[in-house]
Amino acid sequence: PPVGPALGQHGVNIMEFCKAYNAATESQRGNVVPVEITVYEDRSFDFKLKTPPAAKLLLKAAGIQKGSGTPHTEKVGEVTWAQCKEIAQTKFEDINARDLENGARIIAGTARSMGITVTGAPA
């Protein structure tokens, strides 16, 4: 949702939030960076940056603009199992996986649902 109205209704200074958010995400320009905001009673706030969505990371890794409209019939790109593991490593704290291997399987499933072929994946 748009951040302005969401913060405005809680009385947060939007410009102050934007400056703090932009400073915190300086190194990630061009990426979608989700954020979890906590607003306190005195209208101050804290925020925690999350990792970019797996879908965005997969699109970047495959070098494509968007996923397939019909993912099971039309394949639009390709990523390797190693790239899935790398993305899982990046997102490990945000995905519900016991270990890196399971995390990579989750990422590979997301890739398949977007019409991206995963090469070199274990059976």
N, C-alpha and C positions, 0 to 999 in steps of 0.2 A: 504493500500500500504506500501511497505518497507519504513521505516522512513529515512534511509540514503540518497538515491537519492533525495527524496522530500525536505529534509532540505539542502542538498548540493547545489542544484540548486539555492537556495536563499542565499547562502553564510553563513549559520549558522554553528558554530563549533559543529559538531556532538557529539564529546566526552563530551563537556560541557553540551549539552542537555541530553545525556544519564545519566550523573552523577546526574543532577538535577531531571530527571524523576525517576530514581531508588531511590533516596532519598525520593521523594514525595510518591512513591508507596510502600515503605518498608513494611507497615503494610498489604498490599494486595497481598503478594507473592502468586503466583499460580492462580490468577484471571486475566482475560483479562480486562485491564483498558484503555478504549479509552481516547484520549486526543485531545483538540482543541488548536492548536498552532497559535500564532500571531507573525509574524516576522516584525520587524521595519526596517526602511531604513538604520539605522546604524548597521544592522545585529544582533542586540540584539533580544531577544524573550521573550515572556510570554507564559505560557500554563495553561489551565484549565482542570483539571481531570473530566471526566464524570463517571457515574456509570457503572459497568459491564453490558453487554447485558442481556436482560431478558432471552434469551434462555440459556445462560450459568448459570444463577442463578437457572433456572428451572431444568436443568440437575443435578446440584449439590443437589438441594432439593429432587429430585426424586431418587438420587443415581445411575444414569445411565451414560453411556459414550456418547451416541448419541441418537437423536430422531429417530422416525420411518420413513422408506422409503415410507410407505403407511399409513399415520396417521389416516385415517378414517376407516381402516379395521384392522390394526395391532396396538394394544396398547402396549407400551413398559415400562410404568411406571405410577406412581400415586402420586399426590400431594393433599394436603387438601386446602380448601378455606382459612384457616388461613395462610397457607404458601404463597398463592397467595397475601393475604393482606400484609404480611410481605415483600414480594418482591416489591409490589407496594409502600410500605412505603420507601424502599431503593431507588427506582427509581423515586419517585414522582416528583422531580425537572426536570427530563429528559423526562417524558411521558406527553402526552397532555390529562390530566384528570382534571375535576373540583374538585373532592374529592377522598378520599381513596377508597371508594366503587367502583367508576367508574374505578379507576386505577387497582383495583383487577380484575375487569371484563376484562380489556385489557390484563392483565397477564394471566388470565384463557384462553382467546382466543388464545394467543400465545402457551400455554401449549397444548391445543386441536390440534392446527395445527402441533405440534411436535409428536403427538401420545401419549400424557400424559393425563391420566384421572384425572379430578378434582372432588374430593369427597366433599360433604357438601356444594356445591355452591347453592346460592339462585336461584329461577326459573327465 
